Amino acid sequence: MSQSDGDDVAAIADVGPRVSRPYNAGNQYGLILVCLSVVVASMTMSIRDGQRVRLFGFPELPELCQFRSIYGVQCPGCGLTRSFISMGHFDVVAAWNYHSVGVCFFLLVVFQIPFRCLQISRHHRRLPQLHLGPAPQWVFGTLLVAAMIQWISRLL
């Protein structure tokens, strides 16, 4: 390796801050698409008789909770779909009654849309991505623990 090769390697190494993982615009766009789909679906679906879920223009959807059909009790996620649908219709009280942690999960999904748009915008302006540190893992872990606590309290 010549001296000029070493200078080229040093120049490449000094291009910018080291990023723990490479930027992937597809991931950002994919997350926006998924989150938008969830929000739009929650706004177009309805709840019948407090239990049955209906998609706009289609008959009632079948019972999806295999845990409930096998064991006869609700699972930790029972009520999340109805909670999301209620949030999509801006009925926070009903959403809270179906699954209180579902309200937080829904807000987390909604938060992803502007946050991912901001990440894409920062990438186009050649700014570093925003890193939230361990906060996402803590928030998600806390919500999962809260869902388990709610489930246990419903069983008692």
One Martini backbone bead per residue (centre of mass of N, CA, C, O) as a GRO file, in nm:
protein
  156
    1MET     BB    1   0.095   0.037   0.025
    2SER     BB    2   0.069   0.353  -0.033
    3GLN     BB    3   0.054   0.675   0.066
    4SER     BB    4  -0.205   0.748  -0.097
    5ASP     BB    5  -0.377   0.518   0.015
    6GLY     BB    6  -0.368   0.613   0.311
    7ASP     BB    7  -0.504   0.892   0.256
    8ASP     BB    8  -0.771   0.779   0.148
    9VAL     BB    9  -0.853   0.626   0.403
   10ALA     BB   10  -0.851   0.874   0.592
   11ALA     BB   11  -1.061   1.038   0.433
   12ILE     BB   12  -1.292   0.835   0.465
   13ALA     BB   13  -1.289   0.825   0.783
   14ASP     BB   14  -1.353   1.163   0.788
   15VAL     BB   15  -1.650   1.213   0.673
   16GLY     BB   16  -1.792   1.125   0.956
   17PRO     BB   17  -1.991   1.005   1.163
   18ARG     BB   18  -2.045   0.734   1.334
   19VAL     BB   19  -2.259   0.466   1.255
   20SER     BB   20  -2.406   0.186   1.377
   21ARG     BB   21  -2.606   0.215   1.129
   22PRO     BB   22  -2.732   0.220   0.839
   23TYR     BB   23  -2.911   0.390   0.625
   24ASN     BB   24  -3.273   0.318   0.562
   25ALA     BB   25  -3.528   0.429   0.377
   26GLY     BB   26  -3.713   0.181   0.362
   27ASN     BB   27  -3.773   0.165   0.663
   28GLN     BB   28  -3.907   0.439   0.693
   29TYR     BB   29  -4.130   0.402   0.480
   30GLY     BB   30  -4.244   0.141   0.599
   31LEU     BB   31  -4.331   0.258   0.873
   32ILE     BB   32  -4.520   0.469   0.763
   33LEU     BB   33  -4.709   0.275   0.613
   34VAL     BB   34  -4.795   0.104   0.854
   35CYS     BB   35  -4.899   0.333   1.037
   36LEU     BB   36  -5.107   0.446   0.838
   37SER     BB   37  -5.268   0.182   0.811
   38VAL     BB   38  -5.355   0.164   1.105
   39VAL     BB   39  -5.501   0.435   1.122
   40VAL     BB   40  -5.698   0.394   0.887
   41ALA     BB   41  -5.824   0.132   0.991
   42SER     BB   42  -5.929   0.255   1.260
   43MET     BB   43  -6.124   0.457   1.099
   44THR     BB   44  -6.284   0.216   0.920
   45MET     BB   45  -6.360   0.075   1.162
   46SER     BB   46  -6.582  -0.128   1.371
   47ILE     BB   47  -6.808  -0.175   1.649
   48ARG     BB   48  -7.004  -0.454   1.758
   49ASP     BB   49  -7.143  -0.499   2.058
   50GLY     BB   50  -6.839  -0.458   2.186
   51GLN     BB   51  -6.689  -0.709   2.001
   52ARG     BB   52  -6.727  -0.675   1.702
   53VAL     BB   53  -6.545  -0.655   1.403
   54ARG     BB   54  -6.550  -0.403   1.137
   55LEU     BB   55  -6.502  -0.361   0.800
   56PHE     BB   56  -6.541  -0.155   0.564
   57GLY     BB   57  -6.766  -0.337   0.355
   58PHE     BB   58  -6.763  -0.572   0.565
   59PRO     BB   59  -6.792  -0.814   0.751
   60GLU     BB   60  -6.731  -0.966   1.013
   61LEU     BB   61  -6.475  -1.059   1.192
   62PRO     BB   62  -6.308  -1.298   1.310
   63GLU     BB   63  -6.184  -1.458   1.559
   64LEU     BB   64  -5.830  -1.415   1.656
   65CYS     BB   65  -5.808  -1.537   1.946
   66GLN     BB   66  -5.660  -1.829   2.036
   67PHE     BB   67  -5.638  -1.817   2.339
   68ARG     BB   68  -5.943  -1.780   2.393
   69SER     BB   69  -6.043  -2.037   2.235
   70ILE     BB   70  -5.875  -2.243   2.413
   71TYR     BB   71  -5.896  -2.114   2.732
   72GLY     BB   72  -6.136  -1.884   2.785
   73VAL     BB   73  -5.936  -1.638   2.796
   74GLN     BB   74  -5.782  -1.358   2.801
   75CYS     BB   75  -5.536  -1.188   2.666
   76PRO     BB   76  -5.309  -0.930   2.676
   77GLY     BB   77  -5.442  -0.824   2.379
   78CYS     BB   78  -5.721  -0.797   2.454
   79GLY     BB   79  -5.861  -0.498   2.297
   80LEU     BB   80  -5.668  -0.353   2.099
   81THR     BB   81  -5.837  -0.321   1.848
   82ARG     BB   82  -6.071  -0.165   1.985
   83SER     BB   83  -5.889   0.061   2.087
   84PHE     BB   84  -5.791   0.160   1.809
   85ILE     BB   85  -6.069   0.220   1.693
   86SER     BB   86  -6.147   0.429   1.906
   87MET     BB   87  -5.911   0.619   1.848
   88GLY     BB   88  -5.991   0.661   1.543
   89HIS     BB   89  -6.273   0.795   1.680
   90PHE     BB   90  -6.196   0.967   1.943
   91ASP     BB   91  -6.250   0.737   2.186
   92VAL     BB   92  -6.088   0.724   2.474
   93VAL     BB   93  -6.272   0.584   2.677
   94ALA     BB   94  -6.322   0.325   2.518
   95ALA     BB   95  -6.027   0.253   2.477
   96TRP     BB   96  -5.961   0.227   2.780
   97ASN     BB   97  -6.173  -0.003   2.836
   98TYR     BB   98  -6.052  -0.215   2.643
   99HIS     BB   99  -5.731  -0.084   2.651
  100SER     BB  100  -5.517   0.114   2.810
  101VAL     BB  101  -5.249   0.047   2.652
  102GLY     BB  102  -5.362   0.105   2.366
  103VAL     BB  103  -5.339   0.408   2.377
  104CYS     BB  104  -5.028   0.413   2.383
  105PHE     BB  105  -4.977   0.249   2.128
  106PHE     BB  106  -5.121   0.441   1.937
  107LEU     BB  107  -4.944   0.689   1.995
  108LEU     BB  108  -4.684   0.550   1.897
  109VAL     BB  109  -4.774   0.514   1.606
  110VAL     BB  110  -4.829   0.812   1.544
  111PHE     BB  111  -4.540   0.917   1.614
  112GLN     BB  112  -4.387   0.773   1.376
  113ILE     BB  113  -4.462   0.952   1.137
  114PRO     BB  114  -4.309   1.222   1.201
  115PHE     BB  115  -4.039   1.093   1.280
  116ARG     BB  116  -3.974   0.957   1.004
  117CYS     BB  117  -3.990   1.217   0.839
  118LEU     BB  118  -3.758   1.354   0.988
  119GLN     BB  119  -3.541   1.148   0.914
  120ILE     BB  120  -3.559   1.190   0.611
  121SER     BB  121  -3.502   1.493   0.611
  122ARG     BB  122  -3.222   1.472   0.743
  123HIS     BB  123  -3.095   1.301   0.524
  124HIS     BB  124  -3.137   1.507   0.284
  125ARG     BB  125  -2.964   1.729   0.467
  126ARG     BB  126  -2.716   1.575   0.599
  127LEU     BB  127  -2.813   1.474   0.871
  128PRO     BB  128  -2.826   1.328   1.150
  129GLN     BB  129  -2.969   1.108   1.319
  130LEU     BB  130  -3.194   1.045   1.553
  131HIS     BB  131  -3.112   0.947   1.887
  132LEU     BB  132  -3.288   0.792   2.169
  133GLY     BB  133  -3.157   0.561   2.269
  134PRO     BB  134  -3.316   0.368   2.523
  135ALA     BB  135  -3.615   0.468   2.511
  136PRO     BB  136  -3.770   0.267   2.325
  137GLN     BB  137  -3.721   0.016   2.503
  138TRP     BB  138  -3.850   0.129   2.760
  139VAL     BB  139  -4.129   0.191   2.651
  140PHE     BB  140  -4.199  -0.089   2.540
  141GLY     BB  141  -4.147  -0.245   2.803
  142THR     BB  142  -4.352  -0.092   2.976
  143LEU     BB  143  -4.601  -0.166   2.804
  144LEU     BB  144  -4.578  -0.471   2.840
  145VAL     BB  145  -4.599  -0.474   3.146
  146ALA     BB  146  -4.872  -0.328   3.159
  147ALA     BB  147  -5.026  -0.548   3.004
  148MET     BB  148  -4.974  -0.771   3.209
  149ILE     BB  149  -5.100  -0.633   3.453
  150GLN     BB  150  -5.379  -0.600   3.331
  151TRP     BB  151  -5.432  -0.898   3.280
  152ILE     BB  152  -5.408  -0.998   3.571
  153SER     BB  153  -5.630  -0.810   3.686
  154ARG     BB  154  -5.859  -0.938   3.506
  155LEU     BB  155  -5.833  -1.234   3.623
  156LEU     BB  156  -5.899  -1.155   3.938
   0.00000   0.00000   0.00000
